[in-house]
């Protein structure tokens, strides 16, 4: 069954009345954006009033109406209201960040470009922190190319709690959330920026994460919508940047560093992946060069969290859905991630 069109969505929303009035929210001009694709509907509304009770009522009634439509599986409704600081001056959206109840620290794992193994690092750091005794969640923010379900070996749809929050599935002791859990295999995501933004916001704020010591967020490459949305939605305790030794990767790492600095997110450190390969005869081959990550960390006066050699076992474990930290925690391939996880935990604890 096909997803309703934007016009069909607006027609359906005419059933929602503004609280206290007989006039509907569409004729009032409150509906600003509608996006539909792949069974998902995203709606942005803007109210001129700061009445939060009215906003909550409109949001709840709109979600109820949209969820009843044939072909609609996921609904994201955002209601924006004016907010003013002292003297009536509008405040930056960063001023309204609220910590997620139950989550002690949120850390973003980023890279300036694709192909550096960031998701592999993310799943192994999450499992490494779990191995060290922490309560861990992992959020996959790569909407277009979600790989966390594959690497964690799980294809289970999230449940729904009594208060209608998403209940994240778990694998290897880590709570997980990804758009990949909500799509059929090989189904492409053809969404515009606003829908991506609201999906990420809901994954953070409308998911029942429970009590977590760490929520790791695997960001897509670059410095676009997903990254900015995350920084605007919740106060991050820090960012980690993954790179390879080659200059092409290090050049865009600087852009990632600049992005975190502009949104006031402390950078916890740099990780160098694919540092070198050891051939069967023992020869060390530096395929992408070596030491660039450490040198860049020193240049930027940032912590260097560690380097990860190229091991075929790491790739094979990820393809099987059993991260190497889980499959071989006592082997060199797993130990390297555990050491980085320990360094990351130490950085977070020392920062308060």
N, C-alpha and C positions, 0 to 999 in steps of 0.2 A: 504494500500500500504506500502511495507516494506521500511525501510531506506536504502539508498545506502551503499555499503561496503566502507571500507577505500580505496581499490584499485579503485573503481568506482569514488570516490571523487578525487583522484589524477589524474585519466584520464580526468575528467571534468576540472580540474585546468590547464591542458595543453593548454587550450584556452586562458589563461591569459599570455600575453607577458610582459617581463620586459621592462619598459619604455625606448624607444630609441633603443631597440634591437628586432630582429625577433625571438629570442629564448624565450621559455616559462619558467615560474618560477619553474616548476617541474624539467626540465632538468638542470636548474641552481643549483638545490639542495637546494632551499630556503624552501621547505615544509618539516618541521622536524617532526611534529606529526599530526595525523588525528584520531579523535575519533567519532564514530557514535552510536547513540542509541535513541530509542523512538522518531524518527522524528527530532532529533537534530544533528547537525554536528558542531564539534569543530576542528579548524585548527590552528596550531602554525607554524609561519614562522620566519626565522631569516635572516636578511640582514647584509652583511658586511659593507654596506655603511651607513652613517649617514644622507643621503638625505631624509628628512622628506616628501618632495613632492612626491618622488617615492614611499615611503612606503604608503602614503595615497591613491595614485592611485592604487597600487597593492591590498590594502585592499578593496577598493570600488569595483573594478572590480571582485575580488574573491567572494565577497558577492553577487554581481549581478549574477554571474554564478551559484553559489551554490543554491541560492534561486529559480532558474528556474528549478532545478532538481525535478522530481517526488518523492514524499515521504519525502521531506525535508520541515519542518515547521519552524525550528529555526536555525539560522546560527551564529556562534561565530568565528570570525577571529581575531587572535592576531598577530601583526607584531612587532618583537623585533629588535631593532637596537643598535649598540654600543654607549655608552655614556661615556664621559671622563670628569673628574674634572680637577682641576689645575694640570699642569704638565703631563697631559695625563693619570692620574691614574683613573681607573674605580671607580665609586662611588656606594655605597650601593643603592639597589632599594628604600629604605626609603627616599633617598635624592630627589627622583623625585615625591613624593606625591604631588598632587595638590588638593586644596579644590574644592568641587563641587559648582559651581555658584548657588547662591540663598539659600544655606543651611548654617545656622549660626553655628550649633553645631551637631556633630554626636556622638552618645553614643552607645556603645556595651553592650548588656545584656548577660552575660555569666554564665555558671555553670561548675563545674568540672565533674559532672556526670549527667546522665539522671534521670528523675523521681522526680525532686525537684520542679516542677511547674514553670519553667522559662518562658515558653511561656504564661502561665496564668498571670504571673507578667508583662510580656512585654506588652500584650494587655491592661491590666488595667492601667499601667503607661502611655501608649500612650493616652488612653482615658482620664486619669486623667489630664495630661498636657493640653489636648484639653479643658477639663472642666475648667481649670484655665485660659483659654484665649489664649493659644499658638497655633501656626500653626505647625502641627505635621505630620510626616510620619513614617511608620513602615515597615522595610524591613525584610522579613523572609529568613534567610540564611540557614535554615535547609533543604537542598536539598532532603535528603532521607526521612524525616518525616515532611513535612510542615503541620502545624496545624493552622496557622494564618487565612486562609480562613474560616475554620469551626468556630473558636472562634469569628471572626468578622462578621460572618453571610453573607458572600458574595462569589459568585462563578463566577465572571464576568471576562472575558478576558480583558487584557489591550488594550487600543486603540493605534493608531499610529499617531503621529503628522506630520505636513507637512515636517519637517526636519528628518523624520523617527526615531523619538525617541518614546520609549514606554510611554504611558500615563497611570499612575497608577489609578486604580479604587479607590473610596473612600467609607468608611463605618463609620458611627458614627462620621463624621467630620475628619477622619484620612485617609491620603493617604497611599495606601498599594501596596506592590509588593511581590510576592511569586511565586515559581515554581509551586505551587499548582494551580495557575490561568491558567497555560499553559498545564496542563495535564488533561486527562479524569479521572473521579472518579475511585479510587482504582488502577490507573495505576502506577506500580512501576518505580522508577528511577534507572536504572542500568548503572551508569556512573563511569568512573575512575576519579582520582584526577584532572588531567588537565582540564577536561570539567567542573568540579565543580568550579575550580578557575576562569575560564573565564566567566562562568555564573554569578558569584557574581560580578566580575568586571563590566560586562555589566549592571547588575541590578542597580549598583550605578551610572555609568558614562553615560549610554545610556538610562536613564529614565528621563523624563521631570517632575522632582519633583516640579518645580515652586519655590515659596518662602516659606521656612520652618524655623521656629525657632529651631526645634529639629527633627532630624531623628534618631529614635531608631532602632537598629539592633539586632534582635533576633538570636543569634548564636546557632548552634548545641552544644551538650555537648562535652567537651574535649578540646584538644589543637591541632587540626589537620589542614587540608588544608584550610577549610573555615575561621578559625580564622586568620591564617597567611596571607591569601590572602587579607582579609579586612584590616589588619594592613599595608600591603604593598601598597594598592590601594589609600587609603585616610588617611589624618592625623586625628586620632580620638581625640575627646576632652575629652574622658574618658571612663572607663569601670565600669560596675556595676556587682557584683557577687551575685548570688542567691544560697542559701544553705538551708538545713534543719538542725535542731539542732544536729542530731546524728553524731558521730565521723566519720562514714564511709563517710559521705558527706563532713565534714570539712577537712578530710585528702586530698581529691582531690581539695578542694577550694584553698589550698596552691599552688597547681600546676598551677591553673588558675591565681593566684596572680603573681607567678613567670613568667608566660608567658607574661602578660601585662607589667611587669617590664622590661623584656628583649627587648621588642619592643617599650619601652619608652612611653607607654600609661598610663596616670595618672589614678589611681583607685579612683572613686568617692565615693565608699562605698560598704558595704555588707548588703544584705537583708536576713532576716531569714523567710522562709516560713514554713507553717505547724507547727507553734510554739506550739500550744496546742489545745485541743478540749474541749468545754464546753458541758457537758451532759445535757439532759432536766431537770434533778433535780438540776442543778447548779454546779455539781461537775466538777472541772477542771482536765482533764486527759492529761498528757504530753506523748503522744504516742511515739514520737521520742526523748524524753528528752526535755530540754528547756534551752535556754540561751547560747547555743553553738555558735550561730552566733555573738552575742554581745561580748562574751568572745574572740572569734577569732579576731574580729575587734580591740579589745583593745590590744590583743597580737601583732597584726601586725601594730598597731598604725594607723588604718584606721577608717574613719567615719562609724558609724552604722546607717543606714537609717531607720530601723524600723523592726518590726516583724508582721507577718500575721498569725492570728489564722486559724484553720481549720473550715471553714463554708461550709456546703453543698450547700448553696445558690451560692457560688462562682463557684463551679463545674457546677451546674445546669445552671447558666447564660452563662458560656462559651459554654456549649453544645447547648444552644439555639442560640448562635451567638450574644448575647447581653451582653457584659462584665458587671460585677456587678457595676462598676463605672457609667455606663450608666443606668443600670436598677434600681439601688438603691443608688444614690449618697449621700442621707441624712441618710442612715442606717449605722450601725456600719461596715457592710461588705464592703460597698463602701467607707466609711470615712477612713478606714485604708489605702487604696491605695491612696486616695487623699492626706493624710498626708505625705506619702512617696514621692509622686510626687512633693509636695511642697518642701520637704527637698532636693530632687534631683535638682529641679530648682534653689533653693537657692545656692547649691554647685556650679552649673554651672555659675550662675551669679557672684558669688564671685570670681570665678577663672578667670573671664574676658572673 
